[in-house]
Amino acid sequence: MKICPKCKQKTDGGQCSACKLVFAEYEQKKQEQTGQVYRLISAGELEKAKELAQRLSNEFPDSKGDFILLISNINRDLSIADKYRQAQALFSKGEYSETILLLRNIKAFDPGLSEKIITLRRRAERHIGNSSKLEQAAALLEQHQHAAARTLFQQISGDERHKEEAAAALAKIEEVKRSRIQEVRDCFGSSLYFAAQEKLKALISEFPETEQELAPLFALLAKRKEISGRLTAAAHKAKAEKRWLEAKVLYAFLLWQDQELTSALQPHLEEIDRRTVISLADCPPEDVAAWAELGLQVTAAGLLKSAGQEERPETVKIAPVLISLPPQPDAPSLPVHIDGEEVADFAA
């Protein structure tokens, strides 16, 4: 026994005997019309959905309660949609805190509207977070904590509101990095290896990624330190064994290579300076033959005397050992023409 949803008459078949309503067709039509309401909701056409639901509540009285609940949900979404529009206006003005406050704890009946609300709220939260990161990054930059500042600036570089400021800060940080690297290179060029090492440590503290980038410089410093240590040990040993000339050459070479060793090695040079004496008698004859042309001759004792005069009493000391830079070749001159052929100058 069934009750006709339209006229409330009882019947045993699939059709009402009083109003001739076909129950299957009735149910199919109700489902189709209800589906249309949900489609309108998903499309954001809430007013049309509400209008259709109100009409269906009368057309399908057996489901009136369901349609009343649906209409209530649509009314709530209409109110939420109005808040969403207000929140969009606030967001466009940059009032992100107010946007979040307006959208707090709101969940729409329509999943599409609910997702829009969540997305807008998260965007507002991200903007507030970016503003906070911008302040933190600026403070870190002021404190010369460049690596940490760069990380924060990179995180907010995609935010249109802070894009230019972040880009300018990142460029400034890169310029600082380049200048620090140049300082290290200048120390190498001036043979200030201790200073170079200290600047490298400071550079890596500011920009950790440079440890990998400048690994060859660290290797060079380590090798130079090893060689310098070995030469210094050799110089000390030569001095201890009274091989004065050898010690002086080694000390002087070390000072030429690294000016920062002056305070450590200069006292050794000064101590052995008076002992680094050479006798001309020790030189091969061909090396001293030119003295005769100057009217001088070398005595058996290794002293100089003028021809026909008595020996001079003082010995001849060697000059301080200096290490000269490699000679620079002359700039090539213009080619010369010999018998019509172009021939480069010998200086080239």
C-alpha positions in Angstrom: 0.0 0.0 0.0 1.4 3.4 -1.0 0.4 7.0 -0.3 0.4 9.3 -3.3 2.8 12.2 -2.5 0.6 14.6 -4.4 -3.0 13.9 -3.3 -2.3 11.6 -0.3 -4.6 8.9 -1.6 -3.7 5.3 -0.9 -3.0 3.0 -3.8 -1.6 -0.5 -4.4 0.0 0.1 -7.9 2.7 2.3 -9.3 0.2 5.0 -10.2 -2.2 6.9 -8.1 -5.8 5.9 -9.0 -7.1 9.3 -8.0 -4.7 11.8 -9.6 -3.0 9.4 -12.0 0.5 10.4 -10.8 3.1 7.9 -11.9 5.4 7.4 -8.9 8.6 6.4 -10.8 8.3 9.5 -13.1 7.6 11.7 -10.0 10.8 10.4 -8.2 12.9 10.8 -11.3 11.8 14.4 -11.9 12.4 15.2 -8.3 15.9 13.9 -8.4 16.6 15.8 -11.7 15.3 19.1 -10.3 17.2 18.6 -7.0 20.4 18.0 -9.0 19.8 21.2 -10.9 19.6 23.1 -7.5 23.0 21.7 -6.6 24.5 22.6 -10.0 23.3 26.2 -9.6 25.0 26.2 -6.1 28.3 24.9 -7.5 28.1 27.6 -10.2 27.8 30.3 -7.6 24.2 31.2 -8.7 22.8 31.0 -5.2 19.8 33.2 -5.8 18.6 31.0 -8.7 19.3 27.9 -6.6 17.2 29.4 -3.8 14.3 30.3 -6.1 14.3 26.8 -7.7 14.4 25.1 -4.3 11.5 27.2 -3.0 9.5 26.1 -6.1 10.4 22.5 -5.7 9.3 22.5 -2.0 5.8 23.1 -3.2 6.1 20.8 -6.3 7.3 17.9 -4.2 5.5 18.2 -0.9 6.7 14.8 0.4 10.3 16.3 0.4 9.3 19.7 1.7 11.5 19.4 4.8 14.5 18.5 2.8 14.0 21.5 0.6 13.5 23.8 3.6 16.9 22.6 5.0 18.5 23.1 1.5 17.1 26.6 1.3 18.5 27.4 4.8 21.9 26.3 3.7 21.6 28.4 0.6 20.6 31.5 2.7 23.7 30.9 4.9 25.9 30.7 1.8 24.4 33.9 0.5 25.5 35.6 3.7 28.9 34.0 3.5 29.3 35.0 -0.2 28.6 38.6 0.8 31.3 38.3 3.5 33.7 36.8 0.9 33.1 39.8 -1.4 33.8 42.2 1.5 37.0 40.2 2.3 38.1 40.5 -1.3 37.7 44.3 -1.1 39.7 44.4 2.1 42.4 42.2 0.6 42.8 44.4 -2.4 43.4 47.3 -0.1 46.1 45.4 1.7 44.1 45.1 4.9 45.1 41.5 5.5 44.4 41.3 9.2 40.9 42.5 8.6 40.5 40.0 5.8 41.5 37.1 8.0 39.2 38.3 10.8 36.2 38.5 8.5 36.8 35.0 7.1 37.7 33.3 10.4 35.8 30.1 11.2 33.6 30.3 8.1 32.7 27.2 6.2 30.3 27.4 3.4 27.7 24.7 2.4 29.0 24.9 -1.1 32.5 23.2 -1.4 33.5 25.6 -4.1 32.7 28.7 -2.0 34.4 27.1 1.0 37.6 26.6 -1.0 37.6 30.2 -2.2 37.3 31.4 1.4 40.1 29.1 2.5 42.3 30.3 -0.4 41.7 34.0 0.3 42.4 33.5 4.0 45.6 31.7 3.4 46.8 34.4 0.9 46.1 37.1 3.5 48.0 35.0 6.1 50.9 34.6 3.7 51.0 38.4 3.1 51.1 39.0 6.8 53.8 36.4 7.2 55.8 38.0 4.3 55.5 41.4 6.0 56.9 39.9 9.2 59.6 38.1 7.2 60.5 41.4 5.5 61.0 43.1 8.9 63.1 40.2 10.1 65.2 40.1 6.9 65.8 43.9 7.1 66.9 43.5 10.7 69.3 40.6 9.8 70.7 42.6 7.0 71.4 45.5 9.3 73.2 43.1 11.6 75.3 41.8 8.7 73.8 38.3 8.9 73.7 38.1 5.2 73.0 34.4 4.7 70.0 34.4 7.0 68.7 37.6 5.5 69.1 36.3 2.0 67.0 33.2 2.9 64.1 35.3 4.1 64.3 37.8 1.1 64.2 34.8 -1.3 61.1 33.5 0.4 59.2 36.7 -0.1 60.6 37.6 -3.5 57.5 36.2 -5.2 55.2 38.5 -3.3 54.3 41.4 -5.6 53.9 43.8 -2.7 57.5 43.1 -1.6 59.1 42.0 -4.9 61.1 45.2 -5.6 62.3 45.6 -2.1 63.4 41.9 -1.9 65.2 42.1 -5.2 67.1 45.2 -4.2 68.2 43.6 -0.9 69.3 40.4 -2.6 71.3 42.4 -5.1 73.0 44.3 -2.2 73.8 41.0 -0.5 75.4 39.6 -3.7 77.5 42.8 -4.0 78.7 42.4 -0.4 79.6 38.8 -1.2 81.6 39.8 -4.3 83.4 42.5 -2.4 84.4 40.0 0.4 85.7 37.6 -2.3 87.7 40.4 -3.9 89.2 41.3 -0.5 90.5 37.7 -0.2 91.9 37.9 -3.7 93.6 41.2 -2.9 95.3 39.6 0.1 96.6 36.9 -2.1 97.9 39.4 -4.6 99.7 41.3 -1.8 101.2 38.0 -0.3 99.1 38.6 2.9 98.2 35.0 3.4 97.4 35.1 7.1 95.0 37.9 6.4 93.6 36.0 3.4 92.9 33.0 5.7 91.1 35.1 8.3 89.0 36.8 5.6 88.1 33.4 4.1 86.9 32.3 7.5 84.8 35.4 7.9 83.5 35.0 4.3 82.3 31.5 5.0 80.7 32.6 8.2 78.7 35.2 6.2 78.1 33.1 3.1 78.4 29.3 3.9 78.1 28.3 0.2 81.4 30.0 -0.6 83.2 27.2 1.3 82.6 24.9 -1.7 83.1 27.7 -4.2 86.5 28.7 -2.8 87.8 25.2 -1.9 90.8 25.7 -4.3 91.9 28.8 -2.4 91.8 26.8 0.9 93.8 24.1 -0.7 96.4 26.7 -1.9 96.6 28.2 1.6 97.1 24.8 3.2 99.9 24.0 0.7 101.6 27.4 1.2 101.4 27.0 4.9 103.0 23.5 4.6 105.8 24.8 2.3 106.4 27.9 4.5 106.7 25.7 7.6 109.2 23.4 5.9 111.3 26.4 4.7 111.2 28.1 8.1 112.4 24.9 9.7 115.2 24.6 7.2 116.2 28.2 7.8 116.3 27.7 11.6 118.3 24.5 11.1 120.8 26.3 8.9 121.2 29.1 11.4 121.7 26.6 14.3 124.4 24.8 12.2 126.0 28.2 11.4 125.4 28.0 7.7 124.8 31.7 7.7 124.4 32.4 4.0 122.0 29.5 3.5 119.9 30.7 6.5 119.9 34.3 5.2 118.8 33.2 1.7 115.9 31.2 3.2 114.8 33.9 5.6 114.9 36.5 2.9 112.9 34.3 0.5 110.3 33.6 3.1 109.9 37.4 3.8 109.6 38.1 0.1 106.9 35.4 -0.2 104.9 36.5 2.9 105.2 40.0 4.4 103.3 38.9 7.4 106.3 36.8 8.5 108.4 40.0 9.0 107.9 40.3 12.8 108.8 36.6 13.2 111.8 36.3 10.9 113.3 39.8 10.7 115.1 39.3 14.1 116.8 36.2 12.7 118.0 38.2 9.7 119.4 41.0 11.8 121.1 38.5 14.1 123.0 36.7 11.3 123.6 39.8 9.1 127.2 40.5 10.4 128.1 36.8 9.9 127.1 36.5 6.3 130.5 37.5 4.9 132.0 36.2 1.6 135.6 36.3 0.5 136.4 37.2 -3.1 139.1 34.5 -2.8 136.3 32.0 -2.9 135.1 33.1 -6.2 136.3 31.4 -9.5 138.9 33.5 -11.4 136.6 34.1 -14.3 134.1 35.8 -11.9 136.6 38.3 -10.6 138.6 39.0 -13.7 136.8 42.2 -14.3 138.3 43.7 -11.2 141.6 44.1 -13.0 140.0 46.3 -15.6 139.0 48.6 -12.8 142.5 48.9 -11.5 141.9 46.5 -8.6 143.1 43.1 -7.7 142.2 40.4 -5.2 144.8 39.4 -2.6 145.4 35.9 -1.4 143.4 36.8 1.7 140.4 37.7 -0.4 140.8 41.4 0.0 140.7 44.1 -2.6 143.6 46.5 -3.2 144.4 49.1 -5.8 147.0 48.1 -8.3 150.4 49.3 -6.9 149.0 50.1 -3.5 148.8 48.3 -0.2 146.0 46.0 0.7 142.9 47.5 2.1 142.2 46.1 5.6 138.4 45.7 5.4 136.8 42.6 4.0 134.0 42.9 1.4 130.7 41.8 2.8 127.8 40.7 0.6 124.9 43.0 0.2 121.6 42.1 1.9 120.0 39.2 0.1 117.2 40.5 -2.0 114.9 38.4 -4.1 113.9 40.3 -7.3 110.7 39.7 -9.2 111.1 38.0 -12.6 112.3 40.4 -15.3 109.5 41.7 -17.5 110.2 41.4 -21.3 110.1 44.6 -23.3 107.0 45.3 -25.2 107.4 44.1 -28.8 108.3 46.7 -31.3 106.9 47.1 -34.8 108.1 44.6 -37.4 110.9 45.7 -39.6 111.2 45.1 -43.3 114.3 43.4 -44.7 114.4 42.9 -48.4 110.7 43.2 -48.6 110.0 40.6 -45.9 108.4 41.5 -42.5 110.7 40.4 -39.7 109.9 40.8 -36.0 112.3 42.7 -33.8 114.6 40.6 -31.5 112.9 42.2 -28.5 109.7 40.4 -29.5 
